[in-house]
Structures are given as structure tokens and as C-alpha cells.
Amino acid sequence: MLIRFNVKNFLSFDRREDGKTEEFSMISGKVRNKKEHIYDDGKMKLLKFAAIYGANAAGKSNLVKAMDFMRHTVIKGLPDGHTERYCKIEPSNQDEASYFELEILLNNKYYAYGFEVILSQSKFIAEWLIELNTDNSEKVIFQRDILTGKYELGKDLRHKGLYEKIDVYASDVSDDTSVLFLNLMNQNKKNLYNEFDDAAIIRDVFLWIKEQFDINYPDQPISDYSYLAKAKDVQEVCRVISAFGTGITDFKMVDVPVEKVLGELPQKLQKRIISDIEQKQAEIRGNEKLSEIALVMRSNTNFFIITLSEEDGIKCQTIEFSHGEKDVLFQLSEESDGTVRVLDLLEILLAGEGKTYVIDELDRCLHPSLTYKFVETFLQVAEERNIQLIVTTHESRLLDFELLRRDEIWFVNKNKLGKSDVYSLEEYNARFDQKIDKAYLEGRYGGVPIFSTVFPVKEE
């Protein structure tokens, strides 16, 4: 689970006046009500939900982009266009380091992983993975001062046999400013982690960032719908779908010729999918325990599952939906944008165990009442599950103390210089009987647009 995220010198996030990073935290505040909204392991209390508010261009999406930038960099390296993503408000930031750090709860322990990078030069200058203790002490797993070529491997990595191997990898990149050690240690190192359990945390942190830190933008699909394809109780899933006012009463997996699917795709994508199919077929032939592999393809308007097996060869299916009592099936492309959005979001309720979802513009394509119902339902589901949902939104109906705790409400505001600040409602002395939605729209907490006259009246 996510504990905290810190960022500095990225897009609209500069260093704070006290020199510290901008911080977004899922640590619960002093609020005493709605304890069911909290994950409590006896040492730390973490929120399972947070709503982030702010005017257009205030920096809400930039906070999501900062999280996504860190995730992409860990998994695949620095993304295209990174040299221009430093905070340009101060010219000196071009040559200053940008700072990214995640604190997470993993395997019942707390860890901080982060790095510093001079974006304009594509140069990593520091990296660290630290185990955090509730008494404020720390235990180094590894840390690198890349500019000096110095690195430290913690006690957990100093066992005979393990230390010698990891030391070779660390020394090879000790002064390499182009690579992250966390990424390097998760490239073809399966045998290392099978042999040495003490090194597993390096793999586990990487996999949490890759597989459990699920970040989504308004213009991309949230789900690949595999939760529908794997559904054991179709009627229960249909009941949930119908409860959100979609009109869907049933869904079926329908066979589709592979040639038809590939024929509708661009040639470049066709080649990539064919290559993936050939690779998966080779995996099946080379592994006696592997009898079937599925490839899931999802776009804004289509959904396909290609199943490869020794017994049936290649099989392709899509999902179609029926409305009402008539047995008439509709393709995904025939459903409304709002229905597609709901179907995407339902993965969080039905199959999101262990994940931390970040969704930019939750309320896109949704009726305000439906947005409220979804958040209300999530909070009910989350009572029994270790799952987090962080959303940006403009939906003021969520600013309701009947629904949310005060520490679950966050704001992003941009000052006159163009710098974004992140802060929680906890920082304000808001009474529980106050109409928070009204106060927010009046600009009491920042995060709302300030308009000037669009067409000034000309003086005669």
C-alpha cells in the first residue's frame, strides 16, 4: 500500500519555501470517525481512499504525471521528452536535481525507494532503497551516490555468496548515471532471487511499482476486462454492473475469427501481435506444465482475448453485452462512453485486491450521482480488502462528511508564480457541521478557478 509520495522540480512542482519536497500522504490524520476507512496494522494507520481537488491547470494531473513518471522510469527508463519536464518557473531548475520517492507498505514492513535525476541532462545522481521503522530508525537495503561512484549494500545483502554477486552488479554501475539499480536488478535475475531469499525485497519493490501501482489517465482504458473473462459468478458480476444504471443484464464471451481481428488492426500492430503469439506458442512447447496462455488486447472500442493452447490451438474471443430481457448482444463499441467508463471502474471493485489505483478525473463521462455511488461502494468494499484508490476530481458532491473523512480530502493550488502546492483539508480547522462543498466552491481552500471578464465592457 502507498504511504507517501514526494516530488520536487517536476512540471509545476518546485521546491517548497522550506526547501522540502511536495508531499502527498495516505497516512491517516487525527480524525476519529469512519475508522472502517483505514487500514491499521497496529503500527501505522493508512487511508484507503483520497480525493484530490483543484482548478483546471492547478496541478492535479501533474501530481498523477509525477507518479507515473517515476513508475515508467523504474520499469522502462526515462520516457521520451523527459529533458523538458523540470519545473521551468525558476531558470536555475534546469541544472538542479528532480526528486522522486515512494514510501510503501510491503510484506508487513515499510520501505522508501527513490532517486534523484537531472532531467535536462538525463543523469541519475542518487538512488536508495531503505527499510523504515516506526521508531524513525532506518535500515539501508542499498543506496548509491552515483556522481562519486560510491554505493552501500545493507546488512541483509551481506550474506556469503549473495554479497559477492550483488557487489559485482553494483560496482559495474557505480558511476553509471544512465541506469537505476532497481531496474538492473530485475532484468534476468530470476535465479538470483530463487537462490537467495534475502535479496527478494529488491524484486518485490520493483514488482509492486510495476504491478500494484496502477496509474490511469482520462484518455486511456483503465481495465483490460480480464475480470469479466475470468468471472466465476457471471450473475453476481451482472448484478453489480446493473446496479450502476448501465442497463446491462448479461454478458457473454463470443468467438471471433483471429483473421478478422488482425485484419482490422494497423500493420505494425499486427506484426507485434503475431510475434507475441509465436513467442507464447514457443513458451507452451517448452514447458510441460504450461498448457494454455492468454493474450488480452484492449482499446477504447474493442476487447479481445486470444487463447493459445496445445489442445485447441489459437482461439479468439470478444465480450458482448445484452440489455433487458431480449437476447440481443451489443459490442463494446456500441455502448455509451459512460457505460464503458463504469465497466472500466468495476475492476477496482471486483478484482483489485492489493492494488493502489490512481485515477485522473474519476468523474469523466459519469453522472455526479454515479460518481458518488461508485466512491460510496468502493469504501464499503475496501472495508474487507487491502486496496487503495486515489482520484482527482471536480465533483463537489464527494465533499461530504457523511461520505468522507477530512483527511481523505486533498487540494492542489497554483500560486501567482505558477507553482503547485499540495495540502490536505486536515491543515484547515474545518468544523464537521460546515458545508465543505459550498466552502470549496467559494474558494475557501484554494483549488478553484479565478475568472476575469471574458468580454470586457467597452467604455463609451
Secondary structure as UniProt FT lines:
FT   STRAND          2..8
FT   TURN            11..12
FT   TURN            17..18
FT   STRAND          22..25
FT   HELIX           35..37
FT   STRAND          38..40
FT   STRAND          45..47
FT   STRAND          49..53
FT   TURN            56..57
FT   HELIX           60..76
FT   TURN            80..81
FT   HELIX           82..84
FT   TURN            88..89
FT   HELIX           91..95
FT   STRAND          98..106
FT   TURN            107..108
FT   STRAND          109..118
FT   HELIX           119..121
FT   STRAND          123..132
FT   TURN            134..135
FT   STRAND          138..145
FT   TURN            146..149
FT   STRAND          150..153
FT   HELIX           155..157
FT   TURN            160..161
FT   HELIX           162..172
FT   TURN            173..175
FT   TURN            177..178
FT   HELIX           181..184
FT   TURN            185..186
FT   HELIX           190..195
FT   HELIX           197..199
FT   HELIX           200..207
FT   HELIX           208..212
FT   STRAND          213..216
FT   TURN            218..219
FT   HELIX           226..229
FT   HELIX           234..243
FT   TURN            244..245
FT   STRAND          248..255
FT   HELIX           258..263
FT   HELIX           267..285
FT   TURN            288..289
FT   STRAND          292..298
FT   STRAND          303..309
FT   TURN            310..312
FT   STRAND          313..323
FT   STRAND          329..331
FT   HELIX           332..334
FT   HELIX           337..351
FT   TURN            353..354
FT   STRAND          356..359
FT   TURN            360..365
FT   HELIX           368..382
FT   TURN            383..384
FT   STRAND          388..392
FT   HELIX           396..398
FT   TURN            401..403
FT   HELIX           406..408
FT   STRAND          409..414
FT   TURN            416..417
FT   STRAND          420..424
FT   HELIX           425..427
FT   TURN            432..433
FT   HELIX           436..441
FT   TURN            442..445
//
